[in-house]
Amino acid sequence: MHVYDIAGVACILARWTRKAGHESQVINMYDPFGFCDFYCEERIADEKAFVDRVLQAGKDYDILHVHTVYRILPRLAELRKPVIMHYHGSELAQSQGDPFREWCEQFANKILVANEYLMKYHDRAQWLPNPVDTKHFKPTQGDKKNASLMFDIPYIDYEKTLSELPHDIRGNVVVANRLKRPVRYGDMPLLLNEYSNYIDIKYHRYQGLLPALSKTGLEALSCGLSVLNWKKEWVKGLPGHHKPESVVSSLLDVYENLLV
């Protein structure tokens, strides 16, 4: 059972785990872009009701897979089940030396991270690549705007990225703000497929340059766009290890080892 969801990762893992013949579900709380609606997973907005529901539903599962919200780990110990703590970015990088996080982690049997660079923040971490729903994110026919799409996200300094782009690219960038003009997850392929290119250079306001393709960058690759990565290199084509079948195969190995 997946506890919480970040960027639809838990929802994709649950769906492809079910495709592999195992029961799986997601219980989420914060979902502004509609991941749970798209994948028909459960969302509970109230935090107390969320925890109560997790503790109740968790009794029916062999493994509890927590995303981001490490503070729930001590409560899950009540269920006496193997627990995975899965970090997705800043919640790990910005909590280095935090005694509360370290105390919570004593209740986790396995640590996963969503990007390879995050392994430097945790000596017990294993990298599980972010999965992309290749059934949802795929190229479409039709004319493309000869422009590069880029998102303005609150914790990302997009102006720094713009200032470092070559002039021929900088003058042809469309910057979209997903909070002011939210794009639902179900509609994201339609937006990406309007463009030929995607800018995926991200300077985090506290961590600096993020040396990885973002989830949206991977989705853009799956839609056939050319993506400018953190190395300022154009890349094309979704790497095979980000396809959901591959990621879930690796995840099932993790699950099996926890149950031995």
N, C-alpha and C positions, 0 to 999 in steps of 0.2 A: 504494500500500500504506500502510495506517495503522499507525503505530508507537505503541503504548500507547492507552489509552482512558480518558476521563473522563466519568462519568455516562451512559455509553452513546452519547455523541455520535459517536464514531468508528464504532461498530457501525451506527448509523442511516445515517450518510453512506455507508458501504460498501454497505449493502443497497440504498439507493435509487440509488447509482451503478450497481450491477449491473442494477437495473430499467431504467436509462437505456441499457443495452447495453454497459457497460464492465466489464472485470475489476477487482475490488477485494477486498481482504481486510484483516482486522485481526489483528495479533499483540499480545497484551496480557500484562501481568504481574500486577498487583494488581487483583482483581475480587471484593470481598467481597459484592456484591449480585447477582451472577450475570448480568451483561450479556452476557458472552461465551457462557455456556450458553444463554441465551435466543435469541441470534442465531446460534448455531453457529459462533462464531469461535474462534480459537486462543488459548490462555492458557498461559504458561510461567512458573512461580513462581520458578525460580532465575534470578538476574540474569545470570550469565555465559551460561547456556544461552539466555536470552532474547535477549541481544545477538548471540550466534552465529547464532541462528535468523533474526533480522532481517537480518543481513548476507547470509545464504544466500538467503532468500526475496526480498530486495530486488533481486537480480539480474534477476528476471523482470518487474519493473515499471518504468514510465517515470518515475513521480514517487513520492517518499517523503514522506509526510505525518505529521509528528511532533506528538504531543499532549503538552504539559506537560514531558516529560523532555528538556530542552535539553542535558543533559550527554552525550547520545548523538550529538549533531550531528557532532562531529569524527570519530567512527568511520564515520558514513555517508558522509563525504567519500571514503572508499575506493571507493565504488561509482560515483562520478562521474555521479550523477543529480541532477536538480533536487530541492531539498528545501524543504518548507514547515514552518515552526515555528508551531504553533497553541497560543496561551496561553488558559487557561480561568479565571484569577482570581489567587489569592494568589501563585502561583509567579512571576508577573510583577510584581504590585504590591509584594511584599515583597523583591524582588531588585533594586530600583532602585540603580544605582551599583555593582552587583556586577561586578567586572572579569571573573570567570570566565564569568558568563552572557553578557556582552558579547563575550568572546573566542569562546565557542561559536557565537554568532549569525553570525559571519563565514562560517560554513559553511551558512547558510540563504539561500535565494534569495527567500523571501517570508515575511512575518510576518502571521498572522491572529490575531484576538482574538474570544472568544466573546461578549463583552458590549460594548456601545458605550462605556460609561464607561472601559473599559480602554485606549481609544485615547489617553487623556491620558498614559499611561505609556510610550508608544512612538511616535516620530514617523514610523515606516515601516509602522505597522499598518493593516490593513484589517479591518473588522468583518464577520464571517460569523455571522449569527444562529444561535442554538442550534436544531437541528431537534427536533421532537417526533414520535414515531411515532404518527400519528393512527389507524392501524389497531389499535394496542394500547390507546391511551388514548382512550376514547370513553365517552359517557354510557351508563348502564344504567338499566333500569326498576327500580322498587321504592322503598320508603320510605327517606328520608334522615334521619340524625340532625340535629336542629335545633341544631347545634353547629359550632364552628370548629376544624379540625384544624391543628396546628402541630408542627413537629419540633424536638427538642432535639439539636443537633449540637455536637460538642466545641468547634469554633472559633467558634461563634455564641453571643452572650450573649442567650439567650432570655428571661431574667428581666428584662432591660432592655426588651425588646419588650413583655412582659406588663405591666410597670409603666406603659407609655405608652398602652396600649389604653383606650378608653372603658370605663366600669364595666359597661355592658350587654353588651359583648363579652367583657371579661376574665373575667367570671364564667361564661362558657359556652365555654371553650376546653379542648380535649383535647390535651395535650402528649405526643407519642410519641417515645421515644428509639430511633433506628434501629440504634444499636450494641448496646444492651442487649437489644433485641428486634428483631433484623434483619428487614426486610421485603424479600424477594427482588423483583427487578425484575418478574418475571412476575406477582407478586401485587399490585403497587402499584396498578393500576387498581381492583382489588377494594376496597382500603382507601380510596382517594380517593372512590370512589362511595358509601361509607357516609355521607359528610358533605355538607352543603350549602355550607360555606364553608372557605376555606383562608387562613391567616395567613402572608403572605410578606414580612414586615418582618424584615430580618436585620441585626443589628449584629455585624460581625466584630470579634473581640477586639483586632485590631491595625489594621484599616483603618477602623473606624467603620461608619456606615450604608452598606450596599451599594445603590447607586441603579440597581437592575435587578431584573427578575423572575428568580427562580431557575429552574433546569431543572424542579424539582418544581412550582413555581408555574405554569409553562407547561403541565405535564402536567395539573395540576388544572383549568386553563382548558379544556384539550382534553376533559376529562371532564365539563364543564358546570358546575363549581363557580364560585361567586363568590370572587374572590381579593382580599384587602386588600394593596395594593402598598406600596412604600416611601414613597409620597406620602400614605399613609393614605387612599387612595381605593379604593372597591370597583370592580373591573373584571370583565368577563365576556366569554368568547369568545376563542379562540386567534387572535392576529393572523396574517394570511396569510403574512407573511414568515418565520414560524417553521414553516410546513408543510414537510415534507421535500422535496417536489417543488421548491418555490421555493428552498430552501437549496442543494440539489444542483445546480440550474440555475446558481446564482451560483458555486458551487464549480467546476463544469465550465468556466466562463469563466476562472477563475483558472488551472486546469490548462492550458487551451488556450494562454493567454498565456505560460505558462512553457515550453511546447514549441515556440513560434514561433522 
